[in-house]
């Protein structure tokens, strides 16, 4: 049985849960991290030495890092569909997954933590506003890609859309000023038609 550890209000856990939902896999979920605790146990540390969420176990295989988990699940259960078998085609999905993690996530985290999890009186708005500017610029890069391809890696949903789709939802629901990026808005509307996206990603930010 596939087992998943993490808290469902984490964007990284949401990537995994959405993937599992798209693939129709059976799983067991254990809430850990944040208010649930549990990351400091020896058992959890043995699964993930970074003591972060999410982690999955699949038989004798343990995987941590959300994008690595998405890749693993799609390669195992959706080769030729969400996981492209052609290396060149797959590299497009890979690079957008890495773009989300390396180029966007740091500023998204700054904005999210600053506006959603920090009391207003304690917010560093200089830091937050600078991060918002960089975040909006990065979303413009995504908008340009979507205008060309519809989905991040081509004409159909791929594993590359999992991280970027979760990102799009958060960006559109943060209490910030945003540029009018119609391709991102249209992209999110198409994602919102997918039951697994609605169930696992479209939840209140907390």
C-alpha positions as CSV (number, residue, x, y, z in Angstrom):
1,X,0.0,0.0,0.0
2,X,1.3,3.5,-0.9
3,X,1.7,5.6,2.2
4,X,1.9,9.3,2.3
5,X,3.1,11.5,5.2
6,X,2.4,15.2,5.4
7,X,-0.1,18.0,6.2
8,X,-2.6,18.7,3.5
9,X,-2.3,22.5,3.7
10,X,1.3,22.2,2.5
11,X,1.7,23.0,-1.2
12,X,4.4,20.3,-1.4
13,X,2.0,17.7,0.0
14,X,-0.8,18.9,-2.2
15,X,1.4,18.2,-5.3
16,X,1.6,14.5,-4.1
17,X,-2.0,14.2,-3.2
18,X,-3.1,15.7,-6.5
19,X,-0.9,13.3,-8.4
20,X,-2.3,10.3,-6.5
21,X,-5.8,11.6,-7.2
22,X,-5.1,12.0,-11.0
23,X,-3.7,8.5,-11.1
24,X,-6.5,7.0,-9.0
25,X,-4.2,5.2,-6.6
26,X,-5.1,3.7,-3.3
27,X,-3.1,5.1,-0.4
28,X,-2.9,5.7,3.4
29,X,-2.3,9.2,4.6
30,X,-0.8,10.2,7.9
31,X,-0.9,13.9,9.0
32,X,2.5,15.1,10.2
33,X,4.3,18.4,10.3
34,X,3.1,21.8,11.5
35,X,0.5,21.6,14.2
36,X,0.5,17.8,13.9
37,X,4.2,17.4,14.9
38,X,5.9,14.1,14.4
39,X,8.8,15.2,12.3
40,X,11.3,14.9,15.2
41,X,10.8,11.2,15.8
42,X,13.4,8.6,15.0
43,X,11.0,6.8,12.7
44,X,10.4,9.9,10.6
45,X,14.1,10.9,10.5
46,X,14.9,7.4,9.2
47,X,12.5,8.1,6.2
48,X,13.6,11.6,5.6
49,X,16.8,13.0,7.2
50,X,15.6,16.6,6.3
51,X,12.6,16.0,8.5
52,X,10.3,17.8,6.1
53,X,7.1,16.9,4.3
54,X,6.1,15.0,2.2
55,X,7.5,11.5,2.3
56,X,6.0,8.4,0.6
57,X,6.7,4.7,1.0
58,X,5.8,2.3,-1.7
59,X,6.6,-1.2,-0.7
60,X,10.4,-1.1,0.0
61,X,10.8,2.3,-1.8
62,X,11.0,5.6,0.2
63,X,10.9,8.9,-1.6
64,X,11.2,12.4,-0.2
65,X,11.1,15.8,-2.0
66,X,7.7,16.6,-3.5
67,X,8.8,16.9,-7.2
68,X,10.8,13.7,-6.9
69,X,7.7,12.0,-5.6
70,X,5.6,13.3,-8.4
71,X,8.2,12.1,-10.9
72,X,8.4,8.7,-9.3
73,X,4.6,8.1,-9.2
74,X,4.1,9.4,-12.8
75,X,6.9,7.2,-14.1
76,X,5.6,4.1,-12.4
77,X,1.9,4.6,-13.1
78,X,1.6,6.9,-16.1
79,X,4.4,6.3,-18.5
80,X,3.4,7.7,-21.9
81,X,0.9,10.1,-20.4
82,X,1.8,12.3,-17.4
83,X,5.4,10.9,-17.6
84,X,6.6,11.3,-21.2
85,X,8.7,8.4,-22.5
86,X,10.5,10.6,-25.0
87,X,13.5,12.2,-23.1
88,X,13.2,15.5,-25.0
89,X,9.6,15.9,-24.3
90,X,10.0,14.8,-20.7
91,X,12.8,17.4,-20.3
92,X,10.3,20.2,-20.9
93,X,8.1,19.0,-17.9
94,X,11.3,18.5,-15.8
95,X,12.5,22.0,-16.4
96,X,9.2,23.6,-15.4
97,X,9.2,21.5,-12.3
98,X,12.7,22.6,-11.4
99,X,11.8,26.2,-12.3
100,X,8.9,26.1,-9.8
101,X,11.2,24.8,-7.1
102,X,14.3,26.9,-7.7
103,X,13.1,30.1,-9.3
104,X,9.7,30.6,-7.8
105,X,9.3,28.8,-4.5
106,X,11.6,31.0,-2.4
107,X,9.6,34.1,-3.1
108,X,6.3,32.3,-2.9
109,X,7.3,31.1,0.6
110,X,8.3,34.6,1.7
111,X,5.0,36.1,0.5
112,X,2.9,33.2,1.8
113,X,4.4,33.1,5.3
114,X,4.5,36.8,5.5
115,X,0.8,37.4,4.6
116,X,-0.9,34.2,5.6
117,X,1.0,33.0,8.7
118,X,2.4,36.2,10.2
119,X,0.2,38.6,12.2
120,X,-0.2,42.0,10.4
121,X,1.7,43.9,13.0
122,X,4.7,41.7,12.7
123,X,5.0,41.6,8.9
124,X,8.1,42.9,7.1
125,X,6.3,44.6,4.2
126,X,9.6,45.7,2.6
127,X,10.7,42.1,2.3
128,X,7.2,40.9,1.3
129,X,6.7,43.6,-1.4
130,X,10.1,42.8,-3.0
131,X,9.2,39.1,-3.1
132,X,5.8,39.9,-4.6
133,X,7.5,41.8,-7.4
134,X,9.9,39.0,-8.2
135,X,7.0,36.4,-7.9
136,X,4.9,38.4,-10.4
137,X,7.7,38.6,-12.8
138,X,8.2,34.8,-12.7
139,X,4.5,34.3,-13.3
140,X,4.9,36.4,-16.4
141,X,7.4,33.8,-17.7
142,X,4.8,31.0,-17.0
143,X,2.1,33.1,-18.8
144,X,4.3,33.4,-21.9
145,X,4.9,29.6,-22.0
146,X,1.2,28.9,-21.6
147,X,0.3,31.2,-24.4
148,X,2.5,29.0,-26.7
149,X,1.6,25.5,-25.4
150,X,-1.6,25.6,-23.4
151,X,0.0,23.3,-20.8
152,X,3.5,23.7,-19.5
153,X,5.0,20.9,-21.6
154,X,2.8,20.8,-24.6
155,X,-0.8,20.3,-25.6
156,X,-1.8,17.9,-22.7
157,X,-1.5,17.7,-19.0
158,X,1.8,16.4,-17.8
159,X,3.7,15.9,-14.5
160,X,5.1,19.4,-15.1
161,X,1.7,20.9,-14.5
162,X,1.5,19.5,-11.0
163,X,3.9,21.9,-9.4
164,X,3.0,24.8,-11.7
165,X,-0.7,24.2,-11.2
166,X,-0.4,24.3,-7.4
167,X,1.7,27.4,-7.7
168,X,-1.0,29.1,-9.9
169,X,-3.7,28.5,-7.4
170,X,-1.7,30.0,-4.6
171,X,-0.6,33.0,-6.6
172,X,-4.2,33.7,-7.7
173,X,-5.4,33.5,-4.1
174,X,-2.8,35.4,-2.2
175,X,-3.9,38.9,-1.0
176,X,-1.5,40.7,-3.4
177,X,-1.7,43.0,-6.4
178,X,-1.2,40.9,-9.6
179,X,-0.6,41.7,-13.2
180,X,-3.3,40.6,-15.7
181,X,-1.9,37.3,-16.8
182,X,-4.8,35.9,-18.8
183,X,-3.1,32.7,-19.8
184,X,-2.4,31.8,-16.2
185,X,-6.0,32.6,-15.3
186,X,-7.3,30.4,-18.2
187,X,-4.8,27.6,-17.2
188,X,-6.1,27.6,-13.6
189,X,-9.7,27.5,-14.9
190,X,-8.9,24.4,-16.8
191,X,-7.2,22.8,-13.8
192,X,-10.2,23.6,-11.7
193,X,-12.3,21.3,-13.9
194,X,-10.2,18.4,-12.7
195,X,-11.7,16.7,-9.6
196,X,-8.3,15.8,-8.0
197,X,-7.1,19.4,-8.3
198,X,-10.3,20.7,-6.7
199,X,-10.1,18.2,-3.9
200,X,-6.4,18.5,-3.0
201,X,-5.2,21.9,-4.1
202,X,-8.2,24.3,-4.1
203,X,-8.4,24.6,-0.3
204,X,-8.2,27.7,1.8
205,X,-4.7,29.0,2.4
206,X,-3.6,28.4,5.9
